[in-house]
Amino acid sequence: MRKNVIIECPTNLGLAQSDYAIEPGVKRLPRWLERHGLHTAINPSVVYVIDTPEYTMDLDTTTQVRNANAIITYAKRQADIIEKELSNNSFLIVLGGDCSVLIGSVLALKKKGRYGLFFLDGHTDYMLPGHLGTHGAAGIDLAIACGVGHPYLTNIDDQGPYLEEEMVFCVGNREYDLEYERPIMESNVTYYPLNQLRDYGLDNVTTDFLNIVEQQELDGFFIHLDVDVLNDQIMPAVDCRQEDGLSYEELKQILIPLIKTEKCIGVEITILDPDLDSTGVYTKEFIQNMTNIISARG
């Protein structure tokens, strides 16, 4: 059985300031999850901590992305650790931070082989920087991962694109706006917004994805989990709240069949903001359910 390895990536460089905070609190997510029992529950063989970079709102005029140079530097450090642990055949649990941690994850995957991505998020994160008012990498991370955007971010170490769009499923968006959805609908990413996901069937979506992994003989696949994909009633501790979202039973129905396969090399968790869950009540329920999911690996 593969060892669990935790890689803590407490960065908030991909987010802009919000109405409720000058600095986003997601950088405290890894320590917050440890405090409430995640690390004890999954018993990792090792925990890596990539130092928190200083938060700024600097806009890089070349890429039109805030903190682009710092995000690239951070992604390289993250990728080095992930590469090492992929060689050790570890099961990776990457704890953000914001969704810009996806860049380091997929950079490592590209360097190691040919991988797929199951992107589970309440948003598509598939836009050009100029179309995103915040200019934050956390809102365009999937686009960057697929090679859409400035080469400084999409071609780090001459590895871009990090993913083949045909090997990516984007699942769970509930920002139902044609202009917002148009870029991903015109891409080669397989796209299931929440309303279509339920109509088609959660089991059918995971089966389709695993069939592609097998048919394409991929080296493996990775799961991105932004907690804002969850129903707002059970996970309101996010920076961009929306009505509806997945229940924990639906999350288990999606993730357990994926995580139980040998081809699944890990999962990253992003966006839960401790500042928005002062008592930890939502965090504790999340940890209990994620522990059950990860334990299903056997």
Stockholm file with secondary structure:
# STOCKHOLM 1.0

chainA/1-298         MRKNVIIECPTNLGLAQSDYAIEPGVKRLPRWLERHGLHTAINPSVVYVIDTPEYTMDLDTTTQVRNANAIITYAKRQADIIEKELSNNSFLIVLGGDCSVLIGSVLALKKKGRYGLFFLDGHTDYMLPGHLGTHGAAGIDLAIACGVGHPYLTNIDDQGPYLEEEMVFCVGNREYDLEYERPIMESNVTYYPLNQLRDYGLDNVTTDFLNIVEQQELDGFFIHLDVDVLNDQIMPAVDCRQEDGLSYEELKQILIPLIKTEKCIGVEITILDPDLDSTGVYTKEFIQNMTNIISARG
#=GR chainA/1-298 SS CCCEEEEECCCCTTCCCCSSCSSCGGGGHHHHHHHTTHHHHHCCSEEEECCCCCCCCCEETTTTEETHHHHHHHHHHHHHHHHHHHHTTCEEEEECSSTTHHHHHHHHHHHHSCEEEEEECSSCCCCCGGGCTTCCGGGSHHHHHTTCSCHHHHSGGGCCCSSCGGGEEEECCCCCCHHHHHHHHTSSSEEECHHHHHHHCHHHHHHHHHHHHHHTTCSEEEEEEEGGGBCTTTCCCSSSCCSCCBCHHHHHHHHHHHHTSTTEEEEEEECCCGGGCTTCHHHHHHHHHHHHHHHTTC
#=GC SS_cons         CCCEEEEECCCCTTCCCCSSCSSCGGGGHHHHHHHTTHHHHHCCSEEEECCCCCCCCCEETTTTEETHHHHHHHHHHHHHHHHHHHHTTCEEEEECSSTTHHHHHHHHHHHHSCEEEEEECSSCCCCCGGGCTTCCGGGSHHHHHTTCSCHHHHSGGGCCCSSCGGGEEEECCCCCCHHHHHHHHTSSSEEECHHHHHHHCHHHHHHHHHHHHHHTTCSEEEEEEEGGGBCTTTCCCSSSCCSCCBCHHHHHHHHHHHHTSTTEEEEEEECCCGGGCTTCHHHHHHHHHHHHHHHTTC
//
